[in-house]
Amino acid sequence: MSQVLVASNRGPVSFSLSEDGELAMRRGGGGLVSGLAAVTGAPRDPGPPRPAQQAEAPSSAADVLWVCASLGEGDRTAARRSPDGRIDLAGYDTGGAAVRMLDIPEATFDRAYNGVANSTLWFVHHLLYDTPRSPHFDARARRDWQSYEAYNAAFADALARDASHGAKAAIQDYHLSLAPRMLRDRRPDLRIVHFSHTPWAPPEYFRLLPDDIGAQVLMGILGADHAGFLTERWASAFLDCCELLPGARVDRSAWTVTCAGHTTHVGVHGLGVDEAALRKRASQQDVVERARALKEQVGDRQLIVRIDRTELSKNIVRGLAAYREMLVNHPEWRGRVVHLAFAYPSRYDLPEYREYTAAVQRMAAQITEEFGTAEWDPLILQVNDDYPRSLAAYGLADVLLVNPIRDGMNLVAKEGPVLSEQGCALVLSREAGAASELSEDALMVNPYDVSQTAETLHQALLMPRGLRSERCARLAAAAAALPPQRWFADQLAALD
Ligand code: G6P
C-alpha cells in the first residue's frame, strides 16, 4: 500500500519487446514525464536500452507508486511478467518509486487516448479545431467516450486498491479528468489532487463539447480536493467554465468551486526545471560528442534552434515560414545562420499528426531548395528523437525559437536558457504558459504573425552578446526557481 500515488497516461518508462522476447527499457517522452520523473526519482533518461531486470516481489514499503497505462506490446508484456502488474524499478535508482502499468484492452485504450484525449480534449484546450476539422460528435464519439470512462475507471480502481488509508493521490492531465470523482466515490478517505498540464479552454470554446460530456469533465475534476494549473490564465479559464456548470458555486476570491456538497480549491503551480540534474546530464559524454558534431556542421555561423514534438499546437510550419521570410527580407543572413529544427515524432496514430509532419517536411524542403548552396545548408531538420542531441543543441543555440499557438507551459523555453553556454536569445510565443514568467527577458511574438516572428528572429540574431547573456541568465534563474520537486511538493501540500 502506498502513501503517495501518481497517476498519468504515460509513465516514466516504457518497454520495447525484441523478436526473441527480450524487454528493453527506455524513458517515456513528454514534459509531464520530465516533471514527475524528477520528483519520484524515476530515470529521466536511462541511457541506452538495457534488458529489464527480472520482476521482483513488489516492495510493500514503496512510498510512491506511479500508475500508468501500458502504451504498447512491450509495456503490456512487462506488466504481465511482473507480479500484479507492478514493476519494481529499484535497479534504476528510483528512490523507492514503483510503477504499475495497467493492461487496458487495446480498443479501449485507442478510443480513450486517440479518440477522446488527443483528438477531442487536446483540441479543445489548445483551440485547434478549424473548419475542415471541426468537431462532429456522433455515435462514434459516444462510443469513444464510453471507452474514456472505462479507461478512467481502470485508473480509479488501481488507485483505490493500492492507496493506504488517508493517502494522497496526484492525478495528472486531460487523459484522466474523470478519475478524481471516480476515486472519491471508491475511497472517500483519500486526498486527491488533479493537475492539468495543458491550457484550459475559454468557456465559449469549451462549449463545443456536448453538454453532458463537458459537465462530466468538470464534475470529474471537481471530485478532487485541489485542482492545479500551470498558470493563472488556465486556472481562471477553468473557473469561468465552472460558472456555466449547473449547481456549481464559484468563489472567485477564495479560488474555490463548490458542487454536489464538495469544495475544490483551485491553485497555480508553475513548473520549471531541475537545474543541477539537467546540467549533470548535459555534461555526459554522449552530449559532448553530439555537441562536437553539431559544431562541425554549423561552423562559425549563428544558430537558431527549435525543439518540439511534431505537434499541431507547436506551430512548427509557421516557425519555418518565419525563418524563410527572414532570409527573404534580410538576405545578409544568408550563409551566416543555420536553423536547427528538431521535430520529434508524436501521436502518429492520428491522421492530423501524420499530415502535419508531412507539412513540416515540405516546408523544410522548400527552404533548402530556395536558399541552399554547395557551402551552406540553411536548415537542418531532424525528425528522429535524440535526447542527448537536444541537450547539445541547447548548449550551442544563439537563438531559441518557441512559438506554440497555445501551450500549458513549455519546458523547452526553460531548459534552453539553463543549458546555454554563451547565452541565447529566446523568441517566445505570448500564448505559451511560460510567457507569464519569462516575458520580460524573452522577445515576445504573436504565434500567428509570421512577419513579426521573422523580424523578431532578425532582432534576436542582432542582439549584442553581452545583452543576450544578461537576459539569458535571468531567464535561466526564472526557470530554475520552480524546480519540479517544489512543484510536486506544493500540490501535495495543498491537500493538507
Ligand atoms: C503533453 C501532455 C502530456 C503528454 C505529452 C506527450 O506534454 O501534457 O500528458 O504525455 O504531451 O504526449 P503523448 O501523447 O505522446 O503522451
Residues whose N, C-alpha, C, O or C-beta is under 5 A from the ligand:
A	BS01	G6P	R10 G29 G30 G31 L32 D173 H197 T198
